[in-house]
Amino acid sequence: MIRAVILDLDGTIIGPGEEISPAVRTAVTRLAERAPVVIATGREAADVIRYARQLQLTAPQICDGGATILDPASTEILWRSPLGPENARKVVGRLRTLDTAFIATFPQGSTKDYDRLPHWDLNRISALDLTESMADELAGWFSGGESIQTVKAFLPYNGLWAVDFTHHGVDKGTAAARLGQLIDVNTADMAAAGDSFNDLALLRACGLGIAMGNAAPEVKDIADYVAPSVQDDGLAVAIEGFLLPRL
């Protein structure tokens, strides 16, 4: 029996237009009446709060690629696992050398300006607007490290790629486990839906996995159900036909 549901944001709840469709809004509302619904996104806190409030979600929400869990009503941080100052300096130094667009998040907000980093207590750093080959090369440059975790993610709003940097062992899957402790639900009793490489750990961690029709093949390969694409309101189809009967 499914007791909580975790949903990716970009490519799952929202498509390239970054709006929640009426069908998805209705389906998620119905779902949230039956079980806690949690957004898990690589985006920053302000984004997860905005979309959670649009959907009237009250459960803790996950952002920063799994590095932060917060209360969407009070914005209180319930748990975080920062990147660490040494790791943050290493990542920022590399990205600055490459002159790559980026975003760095921290408890007080975020910045996309290398000269406006307030400190090195960062939750997550993302290199943005990369080609897929550039994303693979950048992630590979940091591979093998014992303290930095990298994962690439597709950016549906512009068709490019990002590489997310978190502390080693921090991803949406580990955040799901921490969430379970907060809401007293085992991950085996959770369902998750996603579309990109940063959702692989999430689907593996949860008892039931849903891949969107627009998902990477690797995500579809481990899913229990493949929904239509985000452009076809696939999440609404998955909720109505696959999830609600299992609650």
GIFEN-V886898 format. One record per residue. N is the residue number from 1. RES is the residue in one small letter. BURIAL is b if it has 9 or more other C-alpha atoms within 8 Angstrom, else e. Layout:
n=N res=RES burial=BURIAL
n=N res=RES burial=BURIAL
//
This chain:
n=1 res=m burial=e
n=2 res=i burial=b
n=3 res=r burial=b
n=4 res=a burial=b
n=5 res=v burial=b
n=6 res=i burial=b
n=7 res=l burial=b
n=8 res=d burial=b
n=9 res=l burial=b
n=10 res=d burial=b
n=11 res=g burial=b
n=12 res=t burial=b
n=13 res=i burial=b
n=14 res=i burial=b
n=15 res=g burial=b
n=16 res=p burial=b
n=17 res=g burial=e
n=18 res=e burial=e
n=19 res=e burial=e
n=20 res=i burial=b
n=21 res=s burial=e
n=22 res=p burial=e
n=23 res=a burial=e
n=24 res=v burial=b
n=25 res=r burial=b
n=26 res=t burial=b
n=27 res=a burial=b
n=28 res=v burial=b
n=29 res=t burial=b
n=30 res=r burial=e
n=31 res=l burial=b
n=32 res=a burial=b
n=33 res=e burial=e
n=34 res=r burial=e
n=35 res=a burial=b
n=36 res=p burial=b
n=37 res=v burial=b
n=38 res=v burial=b
n=39 res=i burial=b
n=40 res=a burial=b
n=41 res=t burial=b
n=42 res=g burial=b
n=43 res=r burial=b
n=44 res=e burial=b
n=45 res=a burial=b
n=46 res=a burial=e
n=47 res=d burial=e
n=48 res=v burial=b
n=49 res=i burial=b
n=50 res=r burial=e
n=51 res=y burial=e
n=52 res=a burial=b
n=53 res=r burial=b
n=54 res=q burial=e
n=55 res=l burial=b
n=56 res=q burial=e
n=57 res=l burial=b
n=58 res=t burial=b
n=59 res=a burial=b
n=60 res=p burial=b
n=61 res=q burial=b
n=62 res=i burial=b
n=63 res=c burial=b
n=64 res=d burial=b
n=65 res=g burial=b
n=66 res=g burial=b
n=67 res=a burial=b
n=68 res=t burial=b
n=69 res=i burial=b
n=70 res=l burial=b
n=71 res=d burial=b
n=72 res=p burial=b
n=73 res=a burial=e
n=74 res=s burial=e
n=75 res=t burial=e
n=76 res=e burial=e
n=77 res=i burial=b
n=78 res=l burial=b
n=79 res=w burial=e
n=80 res=r burial=b
n=81 res=s burial=b
n=82 res=p burial=b
n=83 res=l burial=b
n=84 res=g burial=b
n=85 res=p burial=b
n=86 res=e burial=e
n=87 res=n burial=b
n=88 res=a burial=b
n=89 res=r burial=b
n=90 res=k burial=e
n=91 res=v burial=b
n=92 res=v burial=b
n=93 res=g burial=e
n=94 res=r burial=e
n=95 res=l burial=b
n=96 res=r burial=b
n=97 res=t burial=e
n=98 res=l burial=e
n=99 res=d burial=e
n=100 res=t burial=b
n=101 res=a burial=b
n=102 res=f burial=b
n=103 res=i burial=b
n=104 res=a burial=b
n=105 res=t burial=b
n=106 res=f burial=b
n=107 res=p burial=e
n=108 res=q burial=e
n=109 res=g burial=b
n=110 res=s burial=b
n=111 res=t burial=b
n=112 res=k burial=b
n=113 res=d burial=e
n=114 res=y burial=e
n=115 res=d burial=e
n=116 res=r burial=e
n=117 res=l burial=b
n=118 res=p burial=e
n=119 res=h burial=e
n=120 res=w burial=b
n=121 res=d burial=b
n=122 res=l burial=b
n=123 res=n burial=b
n=124 res=r burial=b
n=125 res=i burial=b
n=126 res=s burial=b
n=127 res=a burial=b
n=128 res=l burial=b
n=129 res=d burial=b
n=130 res=l burial=b
n=131 res=t burial=e
n=132 res=e burial=e
n=133 res=s burial=e
n=134 res=m burial=e
n=135 res=a burial=b
n=136 res=d burial=b
n=137 res=e burial=e
n=138 res=l burial=b
n=139 res=a burial=b
n=140 res=g burial=e
n=141 res=w burial=e
n=142 res=f burial=b
n=143 res=s burial=e
n=144 res=g burial=e
n=145 res=g burial=e
n=146 res=e burial=e
n=147 res=s burial=e
n=148 res=i burial=b
n=149 res=q burial=b
n=150 res=t burial=b
n=151 res=v burial=b
n=152 res=k burial=b
n=153 res=a burial=b
n=154 res=f burial=b
n=155 res=l burial=b
n=156 res=p burial=b
n=157 res=y burial=e
n=158 res=n burial=e
n=159 res=g burial=e
n=160 res=l burial=b
n=161 res=w burial=b
n=162 res=a burial=b
n=163 res=v burial=b
n=164 res=d burial=b
n=165 res=f burial=b
n=166 res=t burial=b
n=167 res=h burial=b
n=168 res=h burial=e
n=169 res=g burial=e
n=170 res=v burial=b
n=171 res=d burial=b
n=172 res=k burial=b
n=173 res=g burial=b
n=174 res=t burial=b
n=175 res=a burial=b
n=176 res=a burial=b
n=177 res=a burial=b
n=178 res=r burial=e
n=179 res=l burial=b
n=180 res=g burial=b
n=181 res=q burial=b
n=182 res=l burial=e
n=183 res=i burial=e
n=184 res=d burial=e
n=185 res=v burial=b
n=186 res=n burial=b
n=187 res=t burial=b
n=188 res=a burial=e
n=189 res=d burial=b
n=190 res=m burial=b
n=191 res=a burial=b
n=192 res=a burial=b
n=193 res=a burial=b
n=194 res=g burial=b
n=195 res=d burial=b
n=196 res=s burial=b
n=197 res=f burial=b
n=198 res=n burial=b
n=199 res=d burial=b
n=200 res=l burial=b
n=201 res=a burial=b
n=202 res=l burial=b
n=203 res=l burial=b
n=204 res=r burial=b
n=205 res=a burial=b
n=206 res=c burial=b
n=207 res=g burial=b
n=208 res=l burial=b
n=209 res=g burial=b
n=210 res=i burial=b
n=211 res=a burial=b
n=212 res=m burial=b
n=213 res=g burial=b
n=214 res=n burial=b
n=215 res=a burial=b
n=216 res=a burial=b
n=217 res=p burial=e
n=218 res=e burial=e
n=219 res=v burial=b
n=220 res=k burial=b
n=221 res=d burial=e
n=222 res=i burial=b
n=223 res=a burial=b
n=224 res=d burial=e
n=225 res=y burial=e
n=226 res=v burial=b
n=227 res=a burial=b
n=228 res=p burial=b
n=229 res=s burial=b
n=230 res=v burial=b
n=231 res=q burial=e
n=232 res=d burial=e
n=233 res=d burial=b
n=234 res=g burial=b
n=235 res=l burial=b
n=236 res=a burial=b
n=237 res=v burial=b
n=238 res=a burial=b
n=239 res=i burial=b
n=240 res=e burial=b
n=241 res=g burial=e
n=242 res=f burial=b
n=243 res=l burial=b
n=244 res=l burial=b
n=245 res=p burial=e
n=246 res=r burial=e
n=247 res=l burial=b
//
